């Protein structure tokens, strides 16, 4: 039981880190000058709206 609870908390933490990385990537420019990879449509909803 304890292992399952620990794994659930660990996977929840990893999920939060992955979501934060997607948000950071969505709001930053590409580091490559000559190549801009295609950005996934699912990640576009994490872009900040600037008004």
mmCIF entry with sequence, helices, sheets and N, C-alpha, C, O atoms, coordinates in Angstrom:
data_MODEL
# 
_entry.id   MODEL 
# 
_entity.id                         1 
_entity.type                       polymer 
_entity.pdbx_number_of_molecules   1 
# 
_entity_poly.entity_id                      1 
_entity_poly.type                           'polypeptide(L)' 
_entity_poly.nstd_linkage                   no 
_entity_poly.nstd_monomer                   no 
_entity_poly.pdbx_seq_one_letter_code       
;(UNK)(UNK)(UNK)(UNK)(UNK)(UNK)(UNK)(UNK)(UNK)(UNK)(UNK)(UNK)(UNK)(UNK)(UNK)(UNK)
(UNK)(UNK)(UNK)(UNK)(UNK)(UNK)(UNK)(UNK)(UNK)(UNK)(UNK)(UNK)(UNK)(UNK)(UNK)(UNK)
(UNK)(UNK)(UNK)(UNK)(UNK)(UNK)(UNK)(UNK)(UNK)(UNK)(UNK)(UNK)(UNK)(UNK)(UNK)(UNK)
(UNK)(UNK)(UNK)
;
_entity_poly.pdbx_seq_one_letter_code_can   XXXXXXXXXXXXXXXXXXXXXXXXXXXXXXXXXXXXXXXXXXXXXXXXXXX 
_entity_poly.pdbx_strand_id                 A 
# 
loop_
_entity_poly_seq.entity_id 
_entity_poly_seq.num 
_entity_poly_seq.mon_id 
_entity_poly_seq.hetero 
1 1  UNK n 
1 2  UNK n 
1 3  UNK n 
1 4  UNK n 
1 5  UNK n 
1 6  UNK n 
1 7  UNK n 
1 8  UNK n 
1 9  UNK n 
1 10 UNK n 
1 11 UNK n 
1 12 UNK n 
1 13 UNK n 
1 14 UNK n 
1 15 UNK n 
1 16 UNK n 
1 17 UNK n 
1 18 UNK n 
1 19 UNK n 
1 20 UNK n 
1 21 UNK n 
1 22 UNK n 
1 23 UNK n 
1 24 UNK n 
1 25 UNK n 
1 26 UNK n 
1 27 UNK n 
1 28 UNK n 
1 29 UNK n 
1 30 UNK n 
1 31 UNK n 
1 32 UNK n 
1 33 UNK n 
1 34 UNK n 
1 35 UNK n 
1 36 UNK n 
1 37 UNK n 
1 38 UNK n 
1 39 UNK n 
1 40 UNK n 
1 41 UNK n 
1 42 UNK n 
1 43 UNK n 
1 44 UNK n 
1 45 UNK n 
1 46 UNK n 
1 47 UNK n 
1 48 UNK n 
1 49 UNK n 
1 50 UNK n 
1 51 UNK n 
# 
_struct_asym.id          A 
_struct_asym.entity_id   1 
# 
loop_
_struct_conf.conf_type_id 
_struct_conf.id 
_struct_conf.pdbx_PDB_helix_id 
_struct_conf.beg_label_comp_id 
_struct_conf.beg_label_asym_id 
_struct_conf.beg_label_seq_id 
_struct_conf.pdbx_beg_PDB_ins_code 
_struct_conf.end_label_comp_id 
_struct_conf.end_label_asym_id 
_struct_conf.end_label_seq_id 
_struct_conf.pdbx_end_PDB_ins_code 
_struct_conf.beg_auth_comp_id 
_struct_conf.beg_auth_asym_id 
_struct_conf.beg_auth_seq_id 
_struct_conf.end_auth_comp_id 
_struct_conf.end_auth_asym_id 
_struct_conf.end_auth_seq_id 
_struct_conf.pdbx_PDB_helix_class 
_struct_conf.details 
_struct_conf.pdbx_PDB_helix_length 
HELX_P HELX_P1 AA1 UNK A 2  ? UNK A 26 ? UNK A 2  UNK A 26 1 ? 25 
HELX_P HELX_P2 AA2 UNK A 41 ? UNK A 46 ? UNK A 41 UNK A 46 5 ? 6  
# 
_struct_conf_type.id          HELX_P 
_struct_conf_type.criteria    ? 
_struct_conf_type.reference   ? 
# 
loop_
_atom_site.group_PDB 
_atom_site.id 
_atom_site.type_symbol 
_atom_site.label_atom_id 
_atom_site.label_alt_id 
_atom_site.label_comp_id 
_atom_site.label_asym_id 
_atom_site.label_entity_id 
_atom_site.label_seq_id 
_atom_site.pdbx_PDB_ins_code 
_atom_site.Cartn_x 
_atom_site.Cartn_y 
_atom_site.Cartn_z 
_atom_site.occupancy 
_atom_site.B_iso_or_equiv 
_atom_site.pdbx_formal_charge 
_atom_site.auth_seq_id 
_atom_site.auth_comp_id 
_atom_site.auth_asym_id 
_atom_site.auth_atom_id 
_atom_site.pdbx_PDB_model_num 
ATOM 1   N N  . UNK A 1 1  ? 0.813  -1.196 0.000   1.00 0.00 ? 1  UNK A N  1 
ATOM 2   C CA . UNK A 1 1  ? 0.000  0.000  0.000   1.00 0.00 ? 1  UNK A CA 1 
ATOM 3   C C  . UNK A 1 1  ? 0.860  1.266  0.000   1.00 0.00 ? 1  UNK A C  1 
ATOM 4   O O  . UNK A 1 1  ? 0.580  2.218  -0.729  1.00 0.00 ? 1  UNK A O  1 
ATOM 5   N N  . UNK A 1 2  ? 1.903  1.264  0.820   1.00 0.00 ? 2  UNK A N  1 
ATOM 6   C CA . UNK A 1 2  ? 2.748  2.449  0.910   1.00 0.00 ? 2  UNK A CA 1 
ATOM 7   C C  . UNK A 1 2  ? 3.484  2.703  -0.403  1.00 0.00 ? 2  UNK A C  1 
ATOM 8   O O  . UNK A 1 2  ? 3.687  3.850  -0.802  1.00 0.00 ? 2  UNK A O  1 
ATOM 9   N N  . UNK A 1 3  ? 3.881  1.612  -1.070  1.00 0.00 ? 3  UNK A N  1 
ATOM 10  C CA . UNK A 1 3  ? 4.588  1.764  -2.338  1.00 0.00 ? 3  UNK A CA 1 
ATOM 11  C C  . UNK A 1 3  ? 3.684  2.381  -3.390  1.00 0.00 ? 3  UNK A C  1 
ATOM 12  O O  . UNK A 1 3  ? 4.134  3.200  -4.192  1.00 0.00 ? 3  UNK A O  1 
ATOM 13  N N  . UNK A 1 4  ? 2.429  2.003  -3.396  1.00 0.00 ? 4  UNK A N  1 
ATOM 14  C CA . UNK A 1 4  ? 1.486  2.540  -4.373  1.00 0.00 ? 4  UNK A CA 1 
ATOM 15  C C  . UNK A 1 4  ? 1.262  4.028  -4.128  1.00 0.00 ? 4  UNK A C  1 
ATOM 16  O O  . UNK A 1 4  ? 1.235  4.817  -5.073  1.00 0.00 ? 4  UNK A O  1 
ATOM 17  N N  . UNK A 1 5  ? 1.102  4.414  -2.864  1.00 0.00 ? 5  UNK A N  1 
ATOM 18  C CA . UNK A 1 5  ? 0.916  5.830  -2.535  1.00 0.00 ? 5  UNK A CA 1 
ATOM 19  C C  . UNK A 1 5  ? 2.154  6.641  -2.899  1.00 0.00 ? 5  UNK A C  1 
ATOM 20  O O  . UNK A 1 5  ? 2.049  7.754  -3.415  1.00 0.00 ? 5  UNK A O  1 
ATOM 21  N N  . UNK A 1 6  ? 3.323  6.077  -2.626  1.00 0.00 ? 6  UNK A N  1 
ATOM 22  C CA . UNK A 1 6  ? 4.568  6.757  -2.966  1.00 0.00 ? 6  UNK A CA 1 
ATOM 23  C C  . UNK A 1 6  ? 4.709  6.935  -4.471  1.00 0.00 ? 6  UNK A C  1 
ATOM 24  O O  . UNK A 1 6  ? 5.084  8.008  -4.944  1.00 0.00 ? 6  UNK A O  1 
ATOM 25  N N  . UNK A 1 7  ? 4.407  5.879  -5.222  1.00 0.00 ? 7  UNK A N  1 
ATOM 26  C CA . UNK A 1 7  ? 4.499  5.957  -6.682  1.00 0.00 ? 7  UNK A CA 1 
ATOM 27  C C  . UNK A 1 7  ? 3.499  6.961  -7.246  1.00 0.00 ? 7  UNK A C  1 
ATOM 28  O O  . UNK A 1 7  ? 3.821  7.683  -8.190  1.00 0.00 ? 7  UNK A O  1 
ATOM 29  N N  . UNK A 1 8  ? 2.302  7.018  -6.691  1.00 0.00 ? 8  UNK A N  1 
ATOM 30  C CA . UNK A 1 8  ? 1.314  7.990  -7.149  1.00 0.00 ? 8  UNK A CA 1 
ATOM 31  C C  . UNK A 1 8  ? 1.793  9.420  -6.916  1.00 0.00 ? 8  UNK A C  1 
ATOM 32  O O  . UNK A 1 8  ? 1.626  10.273 -7.787  1.00 0.00 ? 8  UNK A O  1 
ATOM 33  N N  . UNK A 1 9  ? 2.382  9.692  -5.763  1.00 0.00 ? 9  UNK A N  1 
ATOM 34  C CA . UNK A 1 9  ? 2.901  11.028 -5.480  1.00 0.00 ? 9  UNK A CA 1 
ATOM 35  C C  . UNK A 1 9  ? 4.101  11.347 -6.371  1.00 0.00 ? 9  UNK A C  1 
ATOM 36  O O  . UNK A 1 9  ? 4.241  12.473 -6.847  1.00 0.00 ? 9  UNK A O  1 
ATOM 37  N N  . UNK A 1 10 ? 4.951  10.370 -6.591  1.00 0.00 ? 10 UNK A N  1 
ATOM 38  C CA . UNK A 1 10 ? 6.120  10.560 -7.442  1.00 0.00 ? 10 UNK A CA 1 
ATOM 39  C C  . UNK A 1 10 ? 5.693  10.848 -8.877  1.00 0.00 ? 10 UNK A C  1 
ATOM 40  O O  . UNK A 1 10 ? 6.221  11.768 -9.502  1.00 0.00 ? 10 UNK A O  1 
ATOM 41  N N  . UNK A 1 11 ? 4.754  10.081 -9.406  1.00 0.00 ? 11 UNK A N  1 
ATOM 42  C CA . UNK A 1 11 ? 4.279  10.296 -10.761 1.00 0.00 ? 11 UNK A CA 1 
ATOM 43  C C  . UNK A 1 11 ? 3.530  11.623 -10.882 1.00 0.00 ? 11 UNK A C  1 
ATOM 44  O O  . UNK A 1 11 ? 3.588  12.267 -11.930 1.00 0.00 ? 11 UNK A O  1 
ATOM 45  N N  . UNK A 1 12 ? 2.837  12.035 -9.841  1.00 0.00 ? 12 UNK A N  1 
ATOM 46  C CA . UNK A 1 12 ? 2.184  13.341 -9.850  1.00 0.00 ? 12 UNK A CA 1 
ATOM 47  C C  . UNK A 1 12 ? 3.211  14.464 -9.928  1.00 0.00 ? 12 UNK A C  1 
ATOM 48  O O  . UNK A 1 12 ? 3.007  15.443 -10.645 1.00 0.00 ? 12 UNK A O  1 
ATOM 49  N N  . UNK A 1 13 ? 4.303  14.328 -9.203  1.00 0.00 ? 13 UNK A N  1 
ATOM 50  C CA . UNK A 1 13 ? 5.375  15.320 -9.259  1.00 0.00 ? 13 UNK A CA 1 
ATOM 51  C C  . UNK A 1 13 ? 6.042  15.370 -10.618 1.00 0.00 ? 13 UNK A C  1 
ATOM 52  O O  . UNK A 1 13 ? 6.349  16.451 -11.122 1.00 0.00 ? 13 UNK A O  1 
ATOM 53  N N  . UNK A 1 14 ? 6.270  14.213 -11.215 1.00 0.00 ? 14 UNK A N  1 
ATOM 54  C CA . UNK A 1 14 ? 6.857  14.156 -12.552 1.00 0.00 ? 14 UNK A CA 1 
ATOM 55  C C  . UNK A 1 14 ? 5.906  14.789 -13.569 1.00 0.00 ? 14 UNK A C  1 
ATOM 56  O O  . UNK A 1 14 ? 6.348  15.476 -14.490 1.00 0.00 ? 14 UNK A O  1 
ATOM 57  N N  . UNK A 1 15 ? 4.610  14.560 -13.402 1.00 0.00 ? 15 UNK A N  1 
ATOM 58  C CA . UNK A 1 15 ? 3.617  15.141 -14.290 1.00 0.00 ? 15 UNK A CA 1 
ATOM 59  C C  . UNK A 1 15 ? 3.619  16.664 -14.201 1.00 0.00 ? 15 UNK A C  1 
ATOM 60  O O  . UNK A 1 15 ? 3.508  17.340 -15.224 1.00 0.00 ? 15 UNK A O  1 
ATOM 61  N N  . UNK A 1 16 ? 3.742  17.208 -13.007 1.00 0.00 ? 16 UNK A N  1 
ATOM 62  C CA . UNK A 1 16 ? 3.805  18.659 -12.829 1.00 0.00 ? 16 UNK A CA 1 
ATOM 63  C C  . UNK A 1 16 ? 5.061  19.219 -13.492 1.00 0.00 ? 16 UNK A C  1 
ATOM 64  O O  . UNK A 1 16 ? 4.996  20.263 -14.141 1.00 0.00 ? 16 UNK A O  1 
ATOM 65  N N  . UNK A 1 17 ? 6.192  18.553 -13.341 1.00 0.00 ? 17 UNK A N  1 
ATOM 66  C CA . UNK A 1 17 ? 7.424  19.006 -13.970 1.00 0.00 ? 17 UNK A CA 1 
ATOM 67  C C  . UNK A 1 17 ? 7.313  18.990 -15.495 1.00 0.00 ? 17 UNK A C  1 
ATOM 68  O O  . UNK A 1 17 ? 7.786  19.911 -16.162 1.00 0.00 ? 17 UNK A O  1 
ATOM 69  N N  . UNK A 1 18 ? 6.694  17.954 -16.043 1.00 0.00 ? 18 UNK A N  1 
ATOM 70  C CA . UNK A 1 18 ? 6.522  17.868 -17.495 1.00 0.00 ? 18 UNK A CA 1 
ATOM 71  C C  . UNK A 1 18 ? 5.607  18.986 -17.988 1.00 0.00 ? 18 UNK A C  1 
ATOM 72  O O  . UNK A 1 18 ? 5.868  19.578 -19.035 1.00 0.00 ? 18 UNK A O  1 
ATOM 73  N N  . UNK A 1 19 ? 4.543  19.281 -17.253 1.00 0.00 ? 19 UNK A N  1 
ATOM 74  C CA . UNK A 1 19 ? 3.633  20.352 -17.632 1.00 0.00 ? 19 UNK A CA 1 
ATOM 75  C C  . UNK A 1 19 ? 4.329  21.707 -17.577 1.00 0.00 ? 19 UNK A C  1 
ATOM 76  O O  . UNK A 1 19 ? 4.099  22.554 -18.440 1.00 0.00 ? 19 UNK A O  1 
ATOM 77  N N  . UNK A 1 20 ? 5.165  21.920 -16.585 1.00 0.00 ? 20 UNK A N  1 
ATOM 78  C CA . UNK A 1 20 ? 5.912  23.174 -16.485 1.00 0.00 ? 20 UNK A CA 1 
ATOM 79  C C  . UNK A 1 20 ? 6.889  23.312 -17.650 1.00 0.00 ? 20 UNK A C  1 
ATOM 80  O O  . UNK A 1 20 ? 7.080  24.414 -18.164 1.00 0.00 ? 20 UNK A O  1 
ATOM 81  N N  . UNK A 1 21 ? 7.505  22.218 -18.069 1.00 0.00 ? 21 UNK A N  1 
ATOM 82  C CA . UNK A 1 21 ? 8.423  22.248 -19.196 1.00 0.00 ? 21 UNK A CA 1 
ATOM 83  C C  . UNK A 1 21 ? 7.683  22.576 -20.492 1.00 0.00 ? 21 UNK A C  1 
ATOM 84  O O  . UNK A 1 21 ? 8.198  23.320 -21.327 1.00 0.00 ? 21 UNK A O  1 
ATOM 85  N N  . UNK A 1 22 ? 6.490  22.031 -20.666 1.00 0.00 ? 22 UNK A N  1 
ATOM 86  C CA . UNK A 1 22 ? 5.687  22.344 -21.855 1.00 0.00 ? 22 UNK A CA 1 
ATOM 87  C C  . UNK A 1 22 ? 5.312  23.813 -21.851 1.00 0.00 ? 22 UNK A C  1 
ATOM 88  O O  . UNK A 1 22 ? 5.367  24.464 -22.894 1.00 0.00 ? 22 UNK A O  1 
ATOM 89  N N  . UNK A 1 23 ? 4.933  24.348 -20.699 1.00 0.00 ? 23 UNK A N  1 
ATOM 90  C CA . UNK A 1 23 ? 4.563  25.764 -20.609 1.00 0.00 ? 23 UNK A CA 1 
ATOM 91  C C  . UNK A 1 23 ? 5.760  26.653 -20.919 1.00 0.00 ? 23 UNK A C  1 
ATOM 92  O O  . UNK A 1 23 ? 5.613  27.663 -21.607 1.00 0.00 ? 23 UNK A O  1 
ATOM 93  N N  . UNK A 1 24 ? 6.938  26.295 -20.426 1.00 0.00 ? 24 UNK A N  1 
ATOM 94  C CA . UNK A 1 24 ? 8.130  27.083 -20.702 1.00 0.00 ? 24 UNK A CA 1 
ATOM 95  C C  . UNK A 1 24 ? 8.488  27.027 -22.185 1.00 0.00 ? 24 UNK A C  1 
ATOM 96  O O  . UNK A 1 24 ? 8.861  28.041 -22.774 1.00 0.00 ? 24 UNK A O  1 
ATOM 97  N N  . UNK A 1 25 ? 8.374  25.857 -22.782 1.00 0.00 ? 25 UNK A N  1 
ATOM 98  C CA . UNK A 1 25 ? 8.686  25.705 -24.195 1.00 0.00 ? 25 UNK A CA 1 
ATOM 99  C C  . UNK A 1 25 ? 7.699  26.472 -25.064 1.00 0.00 ? 25 UNK A C  1 
ATOM 100 O O  . UNK A 1 25 ? 8.082  27.042 -26.086 1.00 0.00 ? 25 UNK A O  1 
ATOM 101 N N  . UNK A 1 26 ? 6.440  26.490 -24.666 1.00 0.00 ? 26 UNK A N  1 
ATOM 102 C CA . UNK A 1 26 ? 5.418  27.188 -25.445 1.00 0.00 ? 26 UNK A CA 1 
ATOM 103 C C  . UNK A 1 26 ? 5.644  28.694 -25.447 1.00 0.00 ? 26 UNK A C  1 
ATOM 104 O O  . UNK A 1 26 ? 5.238  29.376 -26.388 1.00 0.00 ? 26 UNK A O  1 
ATOM 105 N N  . UNK A 1 27 ? 6.280  29.218 -24.419 1.00 0.00 ? 27 UNK A N  1 
ATOM 106 C CA . UNK A 1 27 ? 6.452  30.657 -24.286 1.00 0.00 ? 27 UNK A CA 1 
ATOM 107 C C  . UNK A 1 27 ? 7.866  31.132 -24.597 1.00 0.00 ? 27 UNK A C  1 
ATOM 108 O O  . UNK A 1 27 ? 8.203  32.285 -24.325 1.00 0.00 ? 27 UNK A O  1 
ATOM 109 N N  . UNK A 1 28 ? 8.690  30.267 -25.157 1.00 0.00 ? 28 UNK A N  1 
ATOM 110 C CA . UNK A 1 28 ? 10.053 30.676 -25.483 1.00 0.00 ? 28 UNK A CA 1 
ATOM 111 C C  . UNK A 1 28 ? 10.313 30.501 -26.968 1.00 0.00 ? 28 UNK A C  1 
ATOM 112 O O  . UNK A 1 28 ? 9.617  29.755 -27.658 1.00 0.00 ? 28 UNK A O  1 
ATOM 113 N N  . UNK A 1 29 ? 11.312 31.193 -27.436 1.00 0.00 ? 29 UNK A N  1 
ATOM 114 C CA . UNK A 1 29 ? 11.692 31.101 -28.848 1.00 0.00 ? 29 UNK A CA 1 
ATOM 115 C C  . UNK A 1 29 ? 12.634 29.906 -29.034 1.00 0.00 ? 29 UNK A C  1 
ATOM 116 O O  . UNK A 1 29 ? 13.235 29.410 -28.081 1.00 0.00 ? 29 UNK A O  1 
ATOM 117 N N  . UNK A 1 30 ? 12.740 29.472 -30.262 1.00 0.00 ? 30 UNK A N  1 
ATOM 118 C CA . UNK A 1 30 ? 13.623 28.361 -30.588 1.00 0.00 ? 30 UNK A CA 1 
ATOM 119 C C  . UNK A 1 30 ? 15.073 28.831 -30.502 1.00 0.00 ? 30 UNK A C  1 
ATOM 120 O O  . UNK A 1 30 ? 15.388 29.955 -30.895 1.00 0.00 ? 30 UNK A O  1 
ATOM 121 N N  . UNK A 1 31 ? 15.953 27.976 -29.989 1.00 0.00 ? 31 UNK A N  1 
ATOM 122 C CA . UNK A 1 31 ? 17.361 28.358 -29.870 1.00 0.00 ? 31 UNK A CA 1 
ATOM 123 C C  . UNK A 1 31 ? 18.115 28.188 -31.181 1.00 0.00 ? 31 UNK A C  1 
ATOM 124 O O  . UNK A 1 31 ? 19.212 28.723 -31.336 1.00 0.00 ? 31 UNK A O  1 
ATOM 125 N N  . UNK A 1 32 ? 17.541 27.453 -32.122 1.00 0.00 ? 32 UNK A N  1 
ATOM 126 C CA . UNK A 1 32 ? 18.186 27.241 -33.408 1.00 0.00 ? 32 UNK A CA 1 
ATOM 127 C C  . UNK A 1 32 ? 17.862 28.410 -34.329 1.00 0.00 ? 32 UNK A C  1 
ATOM 128 O O  . UNK A 1 32 ? 16.713 28.845 -34.411 1.00 0.00 ? 32 UNK A O  1 
ATOM 129 N N  . UNK A 1 33 ? 18.868 28.909 -35.012 1.00 0.00 ? 33 UNK A N  1 
ATOM 130 C CA . UNK A 1 33 ? 18.663 30.045 -35.901 1.00 0.00 ? 33 UNK A CA 1 
ATOM 131 C C  . UNK A 1 33 ? 18.085 29.628 -37.248 1.00 0.00 ? 33 UNK A C  1 
ATOM 132 O O  . UNK A 1 33 ? 17.249 30.341 -37.803 1.00 0.00 ? 33 UNK A O  1 
ATOM 133 N N  . UNK A 1 34 ? 18.509 28.498 -37.780 1.00 0.00 ? 34 UNK A N  1 
ATOM 134 C CA . UNK A 1 34 ? 18.117 28.111 -39.123 1.00 0.00 ? 34 UNK A CA 1 
ATOM 135 C C  . UNK A 1 34 ? 16.963 27.113 -39.155 1.00 0.00 ? 34 UNK A C  1 
ATOM 136 O O  . UNK A 1 34 ? 16.415 26.848 -40.225 1.00 0.00 ? 34 UNK A O  1 
ATOM 137 N N  . UNK A 1 35 ? 16.587 26.560 -38.020 1.00 0.00 ? 35 UNK A N  1 
ATOM 138 C CA . UNK A 1 35 ? 15.565 25.520 -38.030 1.00 0.00 ? 35 UNK A CA 1 
ATOM 139 C C  . UNK A 1 35 ? 14.581 25.753 -36.900 1.00 0.00 ? 35 UNK A C  1 
ATOM 140 O O  . UNK A 1 35 ? 14.977 25.839 -35.738 1.00 0.00 ? 35 UNK A O  1 
ATOM 141 N N  . UNK A 1 36 ? 13.321 25.855 -37.226 1.00 0.00 ? 36 UNK A N  1 
ATOM 142 C CA . UNK A 1 36 ? 12.264 25.974 -36.225 1.00 0.00 ? 36 UNK A CA 1 
ATOM 143 C C  . UNK A 1 36 ? 11.387 24.726 -36.329 1.00 0.00 ? 36 UNK A C  1 
ATOM 144 O O  . UNK A 1 36 ? 10.631 24.592 -37.292 1.00 0.00 ? 36 UNK A O  1 
ATOM 145 N N  . UNK A 1 37 ? 11.469 23.811 -35.360 1.00 0.00 ? 37 UNK A N  1 
ATOM 146 C CA . UNK A 1 37 ? 10.641 22.611 -35.438 1.00 0.00 ? 37 UNK A CA 1 
ATOM 147 C C  . UNK A 1 37 ? 9.159  22.960 -35.320 1.00 0.00 ? 37 UNK A C  1 
ATOM 148 O O  . UNK A 1 37 ? 8.792  23.974 -34.726 1.00 0.00 ? 37 UNK A O  1 
ATOM 149 N N  . UNK A 1 38 ? 8.322  22.112 -35.891 1.00 0.00 ? 38 UNK A N  1 
ATOM 150 C CA . UNK A 1 38 ? 6.884  22.355 -35.841 1.00 0.00 ? 38 UNK A CA 1 
ATOM 151 C C  . UNK A 1 38 ? 6.381  22.138 -34.419 1.00 0.00 ? 38 UNK A C  1 
ATOM 152 O O  . UNK A 1 38 ? 6.695  21.135 -33.778 1.00 0.00 ? 38 UNK A O  1 
ATOM 153 N N  . UNK A 1 39 ? 5.601  23.093 -33.943 1.00 0.00 ? 39 UNK A N  1 
ATOM 154 C CA . UNK A 1 39 ? 5.113  23.063 -32.571 1.00 0.00 ? 39 UNK A CA 1 
ATOM 155 C C  . UNK A 1 39 ? 3.792  22.302 -32.519 1.00 0.00 ? 39 UNK A C  1 
ATOM 156 O O  . UNK A 1 39 ? 2.912  22.557 -33.342 1.00 0.00 ? 39 UNK A O  1 
ATOM 157 N N  . UNK A 1 40 ? 3.629  21.385 -31.584 1.00 0.00 ? 40 UNK A N  1 
ATOM 158 C CA . UNK A 1 40 ? 2.393  20.608 -31.499 1.00 0.00 ? 40 UNK A CA 1 
ATOM 159 C C  . UNK A 1 40 ? 1.177  21.490 -31.182 1.00 0.00 ? 40 UNK A C  1 
ATOM 160 O O  . UNK A 1 40 ? 1.274  22.431 -30.395 1.00 0.00 ? 40 UNK A O  1 
ATOM 161 N N  . UNK A 1 41 ? 0.045  21.178 -31.798 1.00 0.00 ? 41 UNK A N  1 
ATOM 162 C CA . UNK A 1 41 ? -1.180 21.945 -31.579 1.00 0.00 ? 41 UNK A CA 1 
ATOM 163 C C  . UNK A 1 41 ? -1.651 21.843 -30.127 1.00 0.00 ? 41 UNK A C  1 
ATOM 164 O O  . UNK A 1 41 ? -2.215 22.799 -29.596 1.00 0.00 ? 41 UNK A O  1 
ATOM 165 N N  . UNK A 1 42 ? -1.426 20.692 -29.479 1.00 0.00 ? 42 UNK A N  1 
ATOM 166 C CA . UNK A 1 42 ? -1.878 20.501 -28.104 1.00 0.00 ? 42 UNK A CA 1 
ATOM 167 C C  . UNK A 1 42 ? -1.159 21.430 -27.139 1.00 0.00 ? 42 UNK A C  1 
ATOM 168 O O  . UNK A 1 42 ? -1.720 21.804 -26.109 1.00 0.00 ? 42 UNK A O  1 
ATOM 169 N N  . UNK A 1 43 ? 0.068  21.807 -27.453 1.00 0.00 ? 43 UNK A N  1 
ATOM 170 C CA . UNK A 1 43 ? 0.850  22.651 -26.559 1.00 0.00 ? 43 UNK A CA 1 
ATOM 171 C C  . UNK A 1 43 ? 0.545  24.134 -26.771 1.00 0.00 ? 43 UNK A C  1 
ATOM 172 O O  . UNK A 1 43 ? 0.943  24.964 -25.954 1.00 0.00 ? 43 UNK A O  1 
ATOM 173 N N  . UNK A 1 44 ? -0.144 24.474 -27.837 1.00 0.00 ? 44 UNK A N  1 
ATOM 174 C CA . UNK A 1 44 ? -0.449 25.887 -28.102 1.00 0.00 ? 44 UNK A CA 1 
ATOM 175 C C  . UNK A 1 44 ? -1.367 26.485 -27.044 1.00 0.00 ? 44 UNK A C  1 
ATOM 176 O O  . UNK A 1 44 ? -1.341 27.696 -26.826 1.00 0.00 ? 44 UNK A O  1 
ATOM 177 N N  . UNK A 1 45 ? -2.171 25.668 -26.389 1.00 0.00 ? 45 UNK A N  1 
ATOM 178 C CA . UNK A 1 45 ? -3.083 26.206 -25.383 1.00 0.00 ? 45 UNK A CA 1 
ATOM 179 C C  . UNK A 1 45 ? -2.348 26.672 -24.122 1.00 0.00 ? 45 UNK A C  1 
ATOM 180 O O  . UNK A 1 45 ? -2.952 27.312 -23.262 1.00 0.00 ? 45 UNK A O  1 
ATOM 181 N N  . UNK A 1 46 ? -1.062 26.361 -24.003 1.00 0.00 ? 46 UNK A N  1 
ATOM 182 C CA . UNK A 1 46 ? -0.280 26.771 -22.854 1.00 0.00 ? 46 UNK A CA 1 
ATOM 183 C C  . UNK A 1 46 ? 0.467  28.076 -23.082 1.00 0.00 ? 46 UNK A C  1 
ATOM 184 O O  . UNK A 1 46 ? 1.171  28.549 -22.190 1.00 0.00 ? 46 UNK A O  1 
ATOM 185 N N  . UNK A 1 47 ? 0.320  28.669 -24.277 1.00 0.00 ? 47 UNK A N  1 
ATOM 186 C CA . UNK A 1 47 ? 0.973  29.938 -24.545 1.00 0.00 ? 47 UNK A CA 1 
ATOM 187 C C  . UNK A 1 47 ? 0.276  31.043 -23.768 1.00 0.00 ? 47 UNK A C  1 
ATOM 188 O O  . UNK A 1 47 ? -0.943 31.031 -23.598 1.00 0.00 ? 47 UNK A O  1 
ATOM 189 N N  . UNK A 1 48 ? 1.072  31.996 -23.299 1.00 0.00 ? 48 UNK A N  1 
ATOM 190 C CA . UNK A 1 48 ? 0.505  33.134 -22.585 1.00 0.00 ? 48 UNK A CA 1 
ATOM 191 C C  . UNK A 1 48 ? -0.138 34.078 -23.580 1.00 0.00 ? 48 UNK A C  1 
ATOM 192 O O  . UNK A 1 48 ? 0.403  34.337 -24.655 1.00 0.00 ? 48 UNK A O  1 
ATOM 193 N N  . UNK A 1 49 ? -1.278 34.579 -23.213 1.00 0.00 ? 49 UNK A N  1 
ATOM 194 C CA . UNK A 1 49 ? -1.964 35.554 -24.047 1.00 0.00 ? 49 UNK A CA 1 
ATOM 195 C C  . UNK A 1 49 ? -1.527 36.946 -23.579 1.00 0.00 ? 49 UNK A C  1 
ATOM 196 O O  . UNK A 1 49 ? -1.773 37.328 -22.434 1.00 0.00 ? 49 UNK A O  1 
ATOM 197 N N  . UNK A 1 50 ? -0.889 37.686 -24.459 1.00 0.00 ? 50 UNK A N  1 
ATOM 198 C CA . UNK A 1 50 ? -0.414 39.022 -24.122 1.00 0.00 ? 50 UNK A CA 1 
ATOM 199 C C  . UNK A 1 50 ? -1.348 40.027 -24.766 1.00 0.00 ? 50 UNK A C  1 
ATOM 200 O O  . UNK A 1 50 ? -1.570 39.993 -25.976 1.00 0.00 ? 50 UNK A O  1 
ATOM 201 N N  . UNK A 1 51 ? -1.897 40.924 -23.954 1.00 0.00 ? 51 UNK A N  1 
ATOM 202 C CA . UNK A 1 51 ? -2.812 41.936 -24.454 1.00 0.00 ? 51 UNK A CA 1 
ATOM 203 C C  . UNK A 1 51 ? -2.291 43.310 -24.127 1.00 0.00 ? 51 UNK A C  1 
ATOM 204 O O  . UNK A 1 51 ? -2.926 44.308 -24.467 1.00 0.00 ? 51 UNK A O  1 
# 
